[in-house]
Amino acid sequence: MTNTKLFGIPIIILTLLLTLYHFLQPLTNWLIDSVLNLEKGSHLTEAIRFFVFEFPKVMILLTIIIFFVGIIRTFFTAERTRKALEGKKTFTGNVMAASLGIVTPFCSCSAIPLFLGFVESGVPLSVTFSFLIAAPMINEVAIILLYGLFGWQVAAIYVGTGLMVAIVAGYLIGKLKLEKWVEPWVYAVEMGDTGSTENKINLESRITQGYEAVKEIVSKVWLYVALGILVGAGAHGYVPEDFMAALMGKSAWYSVPLSILIGIPLYSNAAGIVPIVSVLIEKGASLGTALAFMMSVIGLSLPEMVILRKVLKMPLIITFIAIVGSGIMLVGFLFNFLM
């Protein structure tokens, strides 16, 4: 690929997407009010307007940012991440592990191989848990959606509180000395040296992988985005504000723990849950309660617990859920108090 194509095509596509994003609101209003001539202010019309505007808006943001995140991710591999955490002591290692969890491309499905690799390399259990909490909880899809729906302040709050939960939870797990509740076979695994196969990647390959990231991730999450926004559109048009304010508002002391208990057994990714959270807040749910609900769905999903059961005994899994759940609850109460 020539240098002109290498840089020209992404710039053209980016310009077209940003232009569409800029004019999306007036285009939506024109389509709903003039072309379809729907009744203004009705529940159905406003629900349709919400979906027609939010779905392309979210997909444009996802496409643009995932492309650049895909390029950034070419600088990170499981082996490099593992090596970066080797020999790190608690707290310093917890901070580094949680920070690496934001930018590394690992979800809860990667829990077992990552856990094995980290333990075999001598990474402390507490540091391993900080990484395993941050990697699925603080992901680029959630950050993009929160930025698009609420602005950078809420996205920053999400990243900051997620980091805090991952760091503190991992640190506490280390202090409790829970290594005895790791399955014995884990410590007997020999992973071998997998670092010698890494090759340098040129710029063209990195850009290609940016395209591939868009194809792979967008193809997997678009349906969740559509379903999440569809549910959100229905709530936007039909759910009474006073109902949501009573259930998840600041005045309801039980709203935060209730939202976490509801979120833990649910399974959804950020693409499906963030649009719903957006409407919950719009309808009267407090920010802290909504964030606690979202973080419990993403960070304490039932499938992740099932996967981790292969390498951890139940007392450690229960301790993990209790510590992370308590951290999320404190985040919810804190932001309900401050905002």
N, C-alpha and C positions, 0 to 999 in steps of 0.2 A: 504494500500500500504506500502511495506517495505521501509526502508531508502535507500536501494540499488536502488530500482526502482524509488524512489522519486527523487533522485539526478542523478542516472545513465542514465536514459532515456533522460532527457533534455540535458545532457552533450554529449551523443552520437549523438543526432539529431543536436545539435549546431555544433559539430565538422564536421559532414558531410556537413552541409550547408556552413560553412566557407571554407571548402576545395573546394567545388563546386564554391563558389564565387571567390576564389583565381585563379582557372584555367578557369574561364568563358571566358575571352578574347581569349586565344589560342584555346579553344574548339570551340568558335564561328567562328574564322578564318578558322580552319580546316574544319568545316562543310560547310561554304560558298565557300571556295576556292578549297578544295580537294574533298569533298563528292558530293556537288551539282555542283561544277566546273562552277560557275557563272563568268561572265565577270568582271574582276577587274576594279574598277573605274567608272562603269556605274551608272547612276542615280538609276536604279532599284536595282542593287546589293548593293549599299551603303544604300539604304532605308531598304532593307531586313536585312543587317548586323546590322544596328542600332536597329531594332526591336528585332532580335534574341538575341542580347547582353543585351539590356536595360530591356526587360520585365522580364526575370528570375533574373537579378541583383536586380531590384526593389522589386520583390516578396520575394527574400531571405532576404533582409534588413527588409522588412515589417514583415515577419514571426518572425525573431529573436527579433526585438525590441518591437513589439507589445506583445510578450510573457512576456517580463520583465515589460513593461508598464502595462499590465494586472494585474500583481502581485502588482505593486505599487498602482494601482487604488483601490485595496481592502482596502486600508487604508483611502479612501475618500468616503463619502456618501453625498447626498444632505443636510441631516440634520447636519452633522458635518461641512460642508462648511458654511451653514447658521449660525450656532452657532459661527463659527470662525469670521464671519463678523459682528455679532451683537455688537452694541455699539461702533463701530469704527468710528472715526471722519474722515472728508474729508482729502484727500491726503494720510494720513497714511492708511486709509481704501481703497483708490483707488489703492495704491501700493500693498497692501495685496490681494485685490480682483483680480487684474490683474494677480498676480503671481499664485493665486489659480486657475485661469481660464486655465492656461497651463496644469495643472496636473489632473484636474477633468474631468470626462467623460460625458460632457454635450455639445450638439450641439444646433443649432438654434431651433430645434424642441422642446427643453426643455424650451424655453423662457418663456412661460406663467406660468407653475407651479413654476419655479424658481423665476420669478418676483413676483408672489403672495406670495411665502414663505418668500422672503427677505423683501418685504414691510411690511407684517404682523408682522415680527420679529423686525421691527424698523430699518432695515438697510437703510441708506440714499440712495436717488435716484441716486446720483452721484456714490456711491460705487457699487450699483447694476449694473449700466451701464458699469462700468469698467470691471466687471466680465462678463457681457453678450457680450461685445466686444471681450475680450481676449479668452473666452472659444471656440468659433468656429474658430476665426482667427488664433490662435496659437495652432495648434493641432499636435499630434505626427506623423500623416501620412505626413503632410507637412514638418516637421522637418526631418523625415527619408529620404524622397525623395530628399530634398534639400541637405542633407548631402551626399547621395549616388551620386547625379548628379554633385554637385558643390564643395563639401568639407565642412569642419566644419566652415570655416570662413563665408561663405554665410548663412549657417544655423544659425549661431550665430547672424548675422546681421538681419535676419528675426525675430528671437525671440526678440532681443533687440528693434527693431523698432516697432514690434507689441505691445510689452509692453508699449513703450512710447506713442503710439497712444491711447491705452486703458486707460492708467493712465490720460493723459492730457484731452482726450475727456470726460471721466467721471467727472473729476474735473471741467471742464468748464460747463458741464450740471448742476452740483451742484451750481456753482456760479450764473447761470442764473435764479435759483429758478423756475424751470419748473414743480413743483409738480401739478400745476393747470391743466396741460394738460395730467395728468394720468386719465383714466376713473374713475369716482367716485365710482363705485361698487368695485373696487380693494381694497380700504381702508376699505370696510365693510366686506371683506372676513375673516372668522375665520378658520385658518388652523388647529388649535388644536395642541396637543403635540404629535409629532411623533418620539421623540428621545428615548423613553423608549424601543423600540423594537430592538435596535441595539445589536448584539451579537458579542462576540469575535470570530475571525476566526483563525483556526490553520494553520500551514505551509502547510500541505497537501491540505487544501481547497484553499489556496492562489495559489499554483502551478496549481491546477485544474482549477481555474479561469483564470490563465494565458493561459492554453490551450484553454479554452472557448473563451477568448478574441481573440485569433488567428483565431479560427473557425468562430466567428461572424463577426469580422471586415474584415478579408481577403475575406470571402465569399461575403461580400457586396461591396468591393472596387476593386476586381480583374478585373472586366469588365471595370470599369472606368480607371484603370491603363492601360489595354490593348488598349482601345480606345484612351486614351491620348497619349500613346507611338506610336500608329498607325498613328495618325495625325502628331505627331512629326517626325516619320520616313518619311512620305511623304514630310514634309517641309524640312527635312534634305537632302533628295535626290533631290528635284525638285525646291524649292523656292530660287530665286536668292538672294545672300547676299546683293547686293546694294539696293534691294527693301525694305528689312526689316530695313537696316541701315537708309534709307531715312524716313521711317515711324516712327520708334521707336528708332532712334539713338540719341546721345547727341546733335547733331547739330539741331535737330528739336525741337524748343522751345515748340511746342504744343503737343509733344509726351506724356508727363506725364498726363496732364488733359484729353487728348483724350483717353488714355488707361484706365483711371478710368471711364470715361463716357461709354466706351464700356463694361467694366467689371461689372458695377452695375446691369444692367438688365440680365446679363448672370447667369445661375445657373450651378455650378459644384462644386464638392468637391476637396480637395487638390490632391487626387489621379489622378483625370482627368486633372487638370490644370498645375501641376508642370512639367510633361514631355513636355508639349507644351511650357512652359516658358523656359525650357532648350534649346529647339531648337531655340526659338526666340532670345535668347542671342547668341547662336552659329552663327546665321545668321546676327548678327549685331545690335540687339536691345541692348540698354544700360541696365546695371543691375538695376538702379533706376527705369527706366520705366517698366521693366519686373516685378520687385517686386511690384510696385504700381498697375499694372494690376492684379497680383495674389491676392494681399490683398483686392482689391475692389471686386473681384469675390467671395472670401471666406468670407470676413467680412461684405459685404453690399449686400448680395444676396436678390433677389426679394422675395423668399419664406419666409425668415426671417422677412422682412418688413410686409408681409401679416399676419404672425402669431402675430407680435407685435401690429398690428392694433387692435387686440382684447382687448388689455389692455392700449393702448396709443392713444391719439388724434393725428390727422394729423400734427398739428403744431410741436409737440414734435418729431414725426417721421422724418419730414423734417429737423428739427434742428439737430437731431441725424445724419442723412445722411450728412448734410452740414459740421458738425464738424469733423466727422470721415473721410469723403472724403477729407477735407482740410488737416487733419493730414497725410493721406496717400500721398497726393500730395506733401506736404513738404518733406516727406521721400524720394519720388522719385527724387525731385529736388536736395536734399542734397546729395544723393549718386551718382547722375549723375555729380555733381560738384566735389565731393571728389575722385571719382574713374574713 
